[in-house]
Amino acid sequence: MRLVSTPSARGRLSLVRALAYAVGLLVGSATTASAQDTIRVVPIARDGFVLVSFNLADGFTDDVRAAIASGLRTTITYTVELRLEVPFWVDRTIAETVVSSSVQYDNLTRKASVARAVDGRADDTRVLDDEPAIRTWLTSLQRLPLFDTSRLEANREYYIRVSARTQPRNRSIPWSSAVSGLAKFTFIP
């Protein structure tokens, strides 16, 4: 038996491939959009710096709470990138900063030592004793001057991308792989 390929059969096959490709793109973009919505990012260019604020929604899970209560040092590391959109090419990274927020709970004193470091340098340390303050310390950052605006061109569109990882990494923590968020802004000096 000999199979005969007709133009209509080839057309249907290419239509099926095109539909499968389109469905794959839609599913991939929906996954990316939901991952980017996990971190809410707000950049502000003011006084020679790009001030970055962000909040990691759903970052303080029951598993994170249990790890902290056990006395295990828990760290969330945020990689913050200042990027320039380049049409028809890979976007250019202007600068990158790593911010880590960590907490270690002492079961004897019932207090938590928290620390924040920017690019490996200690930025702030405190001792906290209530859970809402610990949650805020780990999952949000407010108006931290991370980037100098001297490297930015006037009236260009930039964006800040923040990705977060937790340590210790645990399979029961649903966001132990990196989650990210981004926000665009136009630099007007």
CORNOR-V424770 format. One record per pair of residues at least 6 apart in sequence whose C-alpha atoms are under 6 Angstrom apart, sorted by the first residue. I is the first residue (numbers start at 1). J is the second residue. D is the distance in Angstrom with one decimal. If there is no record, write none. Layout:
i,j,d
I,J,D
I,J,D
This chain:
i,j,d
35,179,5.8
36,180,4.9
36,181,4.0
37,181,5.8
38,57,5.6
39,55,5.6
39,56,4.6
39,57,6.0
39,180,5.8
39,181,4.6
40,54,5.4
40,55,5.3
41,53,5.9
41,54,4.4
41,182,5.8
41,183,5.6
42,52,6.0
42,53,5.1
43,51,5.7
43,52,4.6
44,50,5.6
44,51,5.1
48,148,6.0
48,149,5.2
49,145,5.8
49,147,5.5
49,148,4.5
49,149,5.2
50,145,5.8
50,147,5.1
51,143,4.8
51,144,5.2
51,145,4.4
52,143,5.0
52,144,5.3
53,141,5.2
53,142,4.4
53,143,4.9
54,140,5.6
54,141,5.4
55,139,5.7
55,140,4.2
56,139,5.0
68,105,6.0
71,104,5.9
71,105,4.8
71,106,6.0
73,103,5.8
73,104,4.5
74,102,5.5
74,103,5.4
74,167,5.7
75,101,5.6
75,102,4.1
75,166,5.7
75,167,5.1
76,100,5.7
76,101,5.4
76,165,5.6
76,166,4.4
77,99,5.9
77,100,4.3
77,164,5.6
77,165,5.3
78,98,5.7
78,99,5.1
78,100,5.9
78,163,5.5
78,164,4.4
79,97,6.0
79,98,4.6
79,162,5.6
79,163,5.3
80,96,5.7
80,97,5.2
80,161,5.8
80,162,4.5
81,95,5.9
81,96,4.4
81,160,5.6
81,161,5.2
82,94,5.5
82,95,5.2
82,159,6.0
82,160,4.8
83,92,5.6
83,93,4.4
83,94,5.4
83,158,5.7
83,159,5.3
84,91,5.7
84,92,5.2
84,158,4.7
85,91,4.9
97,119,6.0
98,118,5.8
98,119,5.0
99,117,5.7
99,118,4.5
100,116,5.6
100,117,5.3
101,115,5.8
101,116,4.5
101,138,5.5
102,114,5.6
102,115,5.4
103,113,5.7
103,114,4.4
104,112,5.5
104,113,5.3
105,111,5.9
105,112,4.1
106,112,6.0
111,128,5.8
111,129,4.6
112,127,5.6
112,128,5.2
112,129,6.0
113,126,6.0
113,127,4.6
114,125,5.7
114,126,5.4
115,124,5.8
115,125,4.3
116,123,5.5
116,124,5.2
117,123,4.9
154,187,5.6
154,188,5.5
155,186,6.0
155,187,5.3
155,188,5.4
156,186,5.5
156,187,5.8
157,185,5.7
157,186,4.3
158,184,5.7
158,185,5.5
159,183,5.5
159,184,4.0
159,185,5.8
160,182,5.4
160,183,5.5
161,181,5.8
161,182,4.3
162,180,5.4
162,181,5.4
163,178,6.0
163,179,5.4
163,180,4.0
164,178,5.2
164,179,5.4
165,178,4.9
166,176,5.6
169,176,5.5
